[in-house]
């Protein structure tokens, strides 16, 4: 569960980083 929460948290940071990272998070 901790790993899943960490992954979800990273996706939020990546999305907030910029629009270029959005398709990367959706793909992975």
C-alpha distance matrix in Angstrom:
0.0 3.8 5.4 5.1 6.2 8.6 9.8 10.6 12.2 14.2 15.4 16.8 18.6 20.0 21.3 22.8 24.3 26.7 27.4 27.7 23.9 23.1 24.1 22.2 18.9 19.8 21.0 17.9
3.8 0.0 3.8 5.4 5.1 6.1 8.6 9.9 10.4 12.2 14.3 15.5 16.6 18.3 20.1 21.2 22.4 25.1 26.4 26.5 22.8 22.5 23.9 21.7 18.4 20.1 21.3 18.1
5.4 3.8 0.0 3.8 5.5 5.0 6.2 8.7 9.8 10.5 12.4 14.4 15.4 16.4 18.4 20.0 20.8 23.3 24.4 24.1 20.3 20.2 21.2 18.7 15.7 17.5 18.2 14.8
5.1 5.4 3.8 0.0 3.8 5.4 5.1 6.2 8.5 9.8 10.7 12.6 14.4 15.3 16.6 18.6 19.9 21.9 22.6 22.7 18.9 18.2 19.1 17.2 13.8 15.0 16.2 13.1
6.2 5.1 5.5 3.8 0.0 3.8 5.4 5.1 6.1 8.6 9.9 10.8 12.6 14.3 15.5 16.7 18.4 20.8 21.9 22.4 18.8 18.0 19.7 18.0 14.5 16.0 17.8 15.1
8.6 6.1 5.0 5.4 3.8 0.0 3.8 5.5 5.0 6.2 8.7 10.0 10.7 12.3 14.3 15.4 16.4 19.1 20.6 20.7 17.0 17.0 18.8 16.6 13.4 15.7 17.2 14.2
9.8 8.6 6.2 5.1 5.4 3.8 0.0 3.8 5.4 5.1 6.3 8.8 10.0 10.4 12.3 14.3 15.1 17.3 18.2 18.1 14.3 14.1 15.4 13.1 9.9 12.1 13.4 10.4
10.6 9.9 8.7 6.2 5.1 5.5 3.8 0.0 3.8 5.4 5.1 6.5 8.9 9.9 10.7 12.5 14.3 16.2 16.9 17.6 14.0 12.9 14.8 13.4 9.7 11.3 13.6 11.4
12.2 10.4 9.8 8.5 6.1 5.0 5.4 3.8 0.0 3.8 5.4 5.2 6.5 8.8 10.1 10.8 12.5 15.1 16.6 17.4 13.9 13.6 16.1 14.6 11.3 13.6 16.0 13.8
14.2 12.2 10.5 9.8 8.6 6.2 5.1 5.4 3.8 0.0 3.8 5.4 5.1 6.1 8.6 9.8 10.3 13.0 14.7 14.8 11.1 11.6 13.9 11.8 9.0 12.1 13.9 11.7
15.4 14.3 12.4 10.7 9.9 8.7 6.3 5.1 5.4 3.8 0.0 3.8 5.4 5.0 6.1 8.5 9.6 11.3 12.1 12.5 8.9 8.4 10.7 9.3 6.0 8.7 11.1 9.6
16.8 15.5 14.4 12.6 10.8 10.0 8.8 6.5 5.2 5.4 3.8 0.0 3.8 5.5 5.2 6.1 8.5 10.5 11.8 13.2 10.2 9.3 12.5 11.9 9.0 11.1 14.1 13.1
18.6 16.6 15.4 14.4 12.6 10.7 10.0 8.9 6.5 5.1 5.4 3.8 0.0 3.8 5.5 5.0 6.0 9.0 11.4 12.4 9.4 10.1 13.4 12.2 10.1 13.0 15.5 14.3
20.0 18.3 16.4 15.3 14.3 12.3 10.4 9.9 8.8 6.1 5.0 5.5 3.8 0.0 3.8 5.4 4.9 7.0 8.8 9.0 5.7 7.0 10.0 8.7 7.2 10.5 12.5 11.7
21.3 20.1 18.4 16.6 15.5 14.3 12.3 10.7 10.1 8.6 6.1 5.2 5.5 3.8 0.0 3.8 5.3 5.8 6.6 8.2 5.8 5.1 8.9 9.1 7.5 9.6 12.4 12.6
22.8 21.2 20.0 18.6 16.7 15.4 14.3 12.5 10.8 9.8 8.5 6.1 5.0 5.4 3.8 0.0 3.8 5.5 7.8 10.0 8.4 8.5 12.4 12.5 11.1 13.4 16.2 16.2
24.3 22.4 20.8 19.9 18.4 16.4 15.1 14.3 12.5 10.3 9.6 8.5 6.0 4.9 5.3 3.8 0.0 3.8 7.3 8.3 7.0 8.7 12.2 11.7 11.3 14.1 16.2 16.1
26.7 25.1 23.3 21.9 20.8 19.1 17.3 16.2 15.1 13.0 11.3 10.5 9.0 7.0 5.8 5.5 3.8 0.0 3.8 5.4 5.8 7.1 10.3 10.8 11.2 13.3 15.3 16.1
27.4 26.4 24.4 22.6 21.9 20.6 18.2 16.9 16.6 14.7 12.1 11.8 11.4 8.8 6.6 7.8 7.3 3.8 0.0 3.8 5.4 5.3 7.8 9.5 10.4 11.5 13.5 15.1
27.7 26.5 24.1 22.7 22.4 20.7 18.1 17.6 17.4 14.8 12.5 13.2 12.4 9.0 8.2 10.0 8.3 5.4 3.8 0.0 3.8 5.6 6.7 7.5 9.6 11.1 12.1 13.7
23.9 22.8 20.3 18.9 18.8 17.0 14.3 14.0 13.9 11.1 8.9 10.2 9.4 5.7 5.8 8.4 7.0 5.8 5.4 3.8 0.0 3.8 5.7 5.1 6.4 8.8 10.0 10.8
23.1 22.5 20.2 18.2 18.0 17.0 14.1 12.9 13.6 11.6 8.4 9.3 10.1 7.0 5.1 8.5 8.7 7.1 5.3 5.6 3.8 0.0 3.8 5.4 5.3 6.3 8.6 10.1
24.1 23.9 21.2 19.1 19.7 18.8 15.4 14.8 16.1 13.9 10.7 12.5 13.4 10.0 8.9 12.4 12.2 10.3 7.8 6.7 5.7 3.8 0.0 3.8 5.5 5.0 6.0 8.6
22.2 21.7 18.7 17.2 18.0 16.6 13.1 13.4 14.6 11.8 9.3 11.9 12.2 8.7 9.1 12.5 11.7 10.8 9.5 7.5 5.1 5.4 3.8 0.0 3.8 5.5 5.1 6.2
18.9 18.4 15.7 13.8 14.5 13.4 9.9 9.7 11.3 9.0 6.0 9.0 10.1 7.2 7.5 11.1 11.3 11.2 10.4 9.6 6.4 5.3 5.5 3.8 0.0 3.8 5.4 5.2
19.8 20.1 17.5 15.0 16.0 15.7 12.1 11.3 13.6 12.1 8.7 11.1 13.0 10.5 9.6 13.4 14.1 13.3 11.5 11.1 8.8 6.3 5.0 5.5 3.8 0.0 3.8 5.6
21.0 21.3 18.2 16.2 17.8 17.2 13.4 13.6 16.0 13.9 11.1 14.1 15.5 12.5 12.4 16.2 16.2 15.3 13.5 12.1 10.0 8.6 6.0 5.1 5.4 3.8 0.0 3.8
17.9 18.1 14.8 13.1 15.1 14.2 10.4 11.4 13.8 11.7 9.6 13.1 14.3 11.7 12.6 16.2 16.1 16.1 15.1 13.7 10.8 10.1 8.6 6.2 5.2 5.6 3.8 0.0
